[in-house]
Amino acid sequence: MSEDHAPEASTAFDADASAIVIDDVSVSLGGQRILDGISVDIEDLGSSVDQTGSGDGGTFVGLIGPNGAGKTTLLRVLNGSLTPDSGAVRVAGQNVHDLSSKAASRLVATVPQTTSVTFDFPVREVVRMGRTPHRGRFDGWTPADEDAVEEAMARTSVTDFADRSVTEISGGERQRVLIARALAQETPTLLLDEPTASLDINHQVRTLELVDGLVSDGTTAVAAIHDLNLAAHYCDALILLADGRILSAGDPATVLSEGNLRDAFDAEAVVSRHPVTGSVYVTALPSSSASADATGRVHVVGGGGTAARSLHVLSAAGYALSAGALNEGDTDAEAARRVGADLVTVPPYAPVDDAARTAVESRVDAADVTVVADVEVGTGNLANLEAAASADKLVLVEERPFTERNYAGDEGYAVYERLRERGHVVEPSELLSVVGELACESFGE
């Protein structure tokens, strides 16, 4: 019996089996070993880092690693399109390489890296293609097929342009269409190859929020992601590939260590926590900074953990640091002590008094550059901003609008606007390069 007429559409998967088990998989392409003895149980990996204990959702696993590490190759093995030289992949208890392509496609749906399409089909028709694994060539369209398509389009918010040509919509919209097509397959497992590639930040977040929602409903998702910070924020667990092997696997904090990043990417980086989300945050250092050859003194104004990353990055780059004024026990005070910064403190919950303000002013005066973090400002620490206003060279790190951080009313707004007029406003990723340029200017004066 041909595959088109084989009664495989009703083949059930084992809901109690592990979502994906990779057992000693090796792959060589063109005489080069791409994957070398890869073994991991995705369900065990997710369970080991589950913080909720609910067990109701699936697992979102990120594949990370340098170019050529084997991420895309591993995804091809997982969906059955590439047979390994040795080893096996079981999805929901079944070896995907023992199944027909249609049967494998009822277990695993794949969203490709590229969103470009060459055919001029309406969006709805593209999503309907996701039902192919469930239908024979001459089977009629069923209510179940239609329900699956409509639900997939609704879930991905593409219904409003369902009748438009897929070639006429934006890249971010096409990405959602391709995810909708995958959802229409109704598989327990979803694979995504660089789902945020070539998308702006808005569509990157929207795409990963969508996948995260699917995982919450029970789907197991495995995605190759090049942006380490997005991977750390959205993924339950990470698998770090390097030289065809698993260098590390587990929760983001374990995998994204500075040593692992050095070994995998041959790059120096500082790993900290994002002050807003609390996620692991990676900041790559330029090669010149990796050798700690930066010179100069930087004073950092922060509080509540907003300056911890800046302190670590600037310290790793070789700058002498001062910080404050900070309350004893504040997260940034602890971070400042860890990097050996000259620290000005006040008692817990106490405002910045005249003595502390004088101490801060002296450190700002001694610094080549003063950095003001994305700190929340109230009457108790407004003096820090007023002291920073006297800096010759000033950098403001902004991640949130000041209106969301200002608890000092008009006075706080007036001081901050004065800082903004005089300083360089940067995103966190720009901090090191801008401080370096300003510090060099100081030495040239």
N, C-alpha and C positions, 0 to 999 in steps of 0.2 A: 504493500500500500504506500502511495506517495506521501510525502510530508504534508502536502496541502490537504489531504483527505484523512490523514491519521488522526485518531481520536485523542490528540494530546492536549486539546484546549482545556480539558478538565483535570489535567495532571495536578495533584496537590503537592505542596511542599510541606516539610515537617516543621511545624511551628515551634516545636520544642527543641529542635536542633540549633546549634550555634549558627548565627547569621552567616559568618564567613570564617572558614578555617583554612589557612595557608600552611601547607605541610612540605617543608624542604624543597621549595620551588627554585629551579635554576633555569635560566634562559640564555642562550647565546645567539647573537645575530651578526651575520657577516664575519664569523670567526672570532667575535669578541664577546666575552662573558658580560652580560648586562645585569642579570640577577644571579646571585650566588648563594643558594641555600637559605632562602627566605622562609621563615616559619613564624606564624603568629595566629592566635585565635582572637578575632575582633571582639567577640562577646566577652571573653575573659578580660581583654584589654579595657573595654568600657566598664565592666563591673568593678575592676580594680581601682578606678578613679571616680566611681559614682559617689556623689556627695549627698544625694537625696535618699537613696535606699528605696525609692518607690518601685523601681523595676518596671514601670508602665511604659516608658519611652524606649526609643531605640538608642543608638550610639552614633555620634558624629566623630569620625576619625579623619584627621588630616594627614596626608602624605607630604612631607617636606624634604628638602634636600637640594643640593646644587644641581645645575643643569647637567644632564647625562647620568644622574644617579639611578635612574630606572623607574621613575614614578609613573610615567605614561605606559611603559612596558608592563608594569605590575597591574595597572588598570586593565590593560588588554588581556592579560592572563585571567583576571578576575571575571571578566564578562564572557570568557570562553572564545574570544576571537583569535587568541594566540595560544597555541599548545606549548607547554613548557617542555624542555628537554628531559627534565626529571621532576618528581614531586607531584603534588595534587592540590586542587582547590575544591573545597566542598562549600556549597551555598545551601543553607537550610537542609543540610544532611545529604545533598546530592553532589556528586562529582560533575562539575559543569562541562568537563571535557568528554564525558561519556554521553552527553545529551545532544540532541539535534539543536540547530541554531534557534528554532522556534521555542523549544522547551527551555533552553538556557535563557532566552529573552523573557520568559515568564517568571524567571527568578531574579534576573538582574537587568536593570535599565541603566543606560549610559547617556550622559549629557556631554557632548564633545567640547573640545576647547574652543574651536572656531564657531562663531555665530553666523558666518557668511553662508548664504544659500544662493544657488544658481537657478532654481526653478521658481516660476512666478505663480505659486499656489496661494490661495487664501489661508490665513492663519488657522482657521477651523480645519481645513484639509490636512495641514501639517500635523496638528494635534491628533487627528483621526488616524494618522499613520501609526500611532502608538498602539492601536488595537490589532495590528497585523499578527503578532504572535498568538493571538487568541482565535484567529479566524482562518479557515481554509480559503483557497483561492476563489471558490465559487459560493462561499457561504454568504447569506444575506446579512444585512445590518440589523442588529437586534436592539431592543430597548436597553439591555445591559451595556452594549457598546456605547450607545448614545449617552447614557447616564455617566459612564466613565469619562467620556470626553467633556461633557458639560461640567462635571465636578472638577476635572483637572484644569479647565480654563478658568473656572471661578476661583479655584485655590491660588492660581498664579496671577490673577487679575488681568487676564488678556481677553475676556469676553467682550469688552467694549470695542475692540478692533478685530473681532473674529472674522469679519468679512473683508478686511483689507488684505492686500498682497503682503506676504512675508518679506518681500524685497523693499517695501516702502516704509517699514517701521525702523525705529532706532536699534542700535546694537543691544542696549539694555532690554528693550522690549522683545527682541529676538531671543535673547537668553532665556527670558521667562517663557516664551513659546516652546523652546526646546525642552525646558523643564516640564512644561505641561504635557508635551508629547511623551516624555518619560513617565510621568505620573499616570497617563492613560494606559500604560502597560500593566499597571496594578501589580508591581513586584514588591517583594519584601526588602529589596536592596537597591540602592541608588548609587551610581558611580558618577563622579564629576571630574573632568580633566580641566584644571585651571578655570573654574567657573567665574572668576573675577577678572580674568585677563582682558585688557583693552577696555575695561569699563571705568567710568568715572566713579568717584567715591560714593555718590548717592546710589548708583546701581550696584556697586559692590556690596554695600550694606544691605540693600533691599534683597539682593540675591541670596546672601548668606542668612538673612533673617527668614527668608522663605524656606531654605533648607533646614534651618534650625526648628522651624515650626513643624515640618514633616517628621523630623526626628522625634520631636515631643509626642507625636501621634503614633510612634512605633516603628518608623522606617529606620533602617540602618544605612547611613550614608558614609561613603569613603570618597574624599576629594583631594586631588593634588592641588596644593595652594602654595603660591610662591611668596605671598606676603606673610611673613612670620607673625606679625602682630594681629592680623585678621585671623590667622589660624589659631593663635593663642586665645583670642577672645571668644571665638565661636565653637571651637572643637572641644569635645570631651577628652579626647586623647590624641596624641600625635605619634606618628612613626617617622623617624628621621633616617633616611636612606643616604648612604655614602659608599661609593665604590661597589655598588651592587649588593650591599649588605645592610642589615638593620643596625645602625649605630646605637640607637636608643629608641625605646617605645614606652609610653606611659602618659601621665598627665603633663600638661604644658610646662609647668614649673620644673619638672624633672628633666624633660627632654631639652628644653631651651636653656641649658646651662651655658655659661661662657666657655667652658672647656669643650662641650659638644659642638658649639658653633665654630670654635677655632678648628677643631678636628675635621668637621664636615665641610666648611666653607673656606677654610684657610683665611679667616678674617677675625679681627679683634672686634668685640662688641661688649656693650654694657647691658646687663639684664636687670630690670627693676620692675616695679609695679606701676601701672598707669594710675595717676592720682584720682581720676574720675571713675573709671570702670573697675579698678582693682585687678585687671588682667595682667598677666606677665607682659612686659614690654621690652622689646629689643631695640637698642640703638647701635647701629654700626659706626665704628670709628674709622676715620680716614687713615691711610697707611702711615702718614706722618705722625698722627696722634697715637697710633699703636705703639710707637717707639718711645712715647712719653717725652717728646722733645719740645712740647709747648712750654713757653715761659710766660710769666706774668702772674698777677694776682687778681682774683675775681671775688667780689662779694655777692652773696646770693640772699635774696629776700623771699621767704616762702612761709609755709605753715600748713598743717593738716595733711602732710604727705605730698603737697604739690611741687616741692622742690627736690624731692629725693632723687628722681631720675637725673635732673640737671646736675646735682652734686656728684653723683656717681660718674656721669659722663665727663664732666670737667676735671674731676680727679684723675680718671683714667687717662685723660689727655695730657696730664702733667701740670695743671695749673695749681698754684697755691691758693687756698680757699679760706674765706671767712663767711660766716652766716649769722643771721639773726635780724632782730631779736626774736627768739622763739621761746615758747613756754616749755619748762621742764616736762619731759614725758611726751612731748609732741613727736610724731613720726619723723618729721624733718630734723628735729634736734638729734634724734638717734642716728639718722643717716649722716648728719654732719660729723658726729663723733666718729662714726665708722671710717670716714675718709680723712680724718685728722684735721678738720676745718677749725679755724679760730672762731669759737662760738660765743655769741652773746645770748644769755638766757634771762628769763624772768620766772617767778614761781608759777606753778600750774594755775591756769585760769586768770592769772593776773594781767592787767594791761601793761603796755610798754611805758615805763615811767621815765622821768627826766634823765636819770642816770643811764638807763639802758639806751635811750635815744642818743645821748651824747656818745656812748660807746659805739653805736651803729654808725653815727656820722663820722667818727674817726676812722672806721674801717672802710666806709665808702670813699673817704678822702684818700686812703692809702691804696685803694684798688685801682687797677688799670681799667677794669670794666665792672659795672654793677648789673646783675641780672635780677629781674623781678619775675617770679613764677606766677602761674595762673591761680593766685591765692585769693581766698575770700577775705574781704576787708570790712572790718567793723571799727567802732570807736576805739576798741582796745589795741588794735595793731595799726591804726591809721598812721601813727608816728613813723612806722617803717617806710611807708611810701613817701612821707614828707622828707625823711632823711635821704631816701634814694634820689629825690628830686635834685639834690646838689651834685650828683655824679657827673663827671665830665663825659663819660661814655656809658650809655645805658641801653639795655636790651630787655624788652618785655616779651615773655613767652605767653602767648594767648591760645587757649583751647576752648574757652567759653566767652561769650560776650560779658563785658564788665557789669552790665545791668543785672546779670544773673548772680554776680559775686559781691555786689556792693550792698553792704548793710550799714554804711556810714552816711547815707543820704547825699545831699548836695555837696557837702564838704568832701566826701570820698570821691564823688564824680569829678569835682574840680581838680583835686590833686592828681587823679589818674589821667585826666585829659592833659594836664601839664606834662606828665611823664610821657604820654603818647606823642605829644608834639615834639619832644626833645629826643625820644628814644627810637630804637629800631624794634618794630613789632614783628615777631617771628613765630613760626610753628615750631614744635619741639625738634623736628628733624633738621631745622635750619640753625639751631642754637650754636653748635660747635663751630660751624664755618663762620658765622657772623662774629662770634666772640673772638675767633682767631684773627679775623681782619681788623677788628677794633684794637686788639692787643698789639698787633704789629704797628698800627698807626701810633699807638702810645710810645712804642720804642723809637719810632722815627722822629718824634717831636723833640 
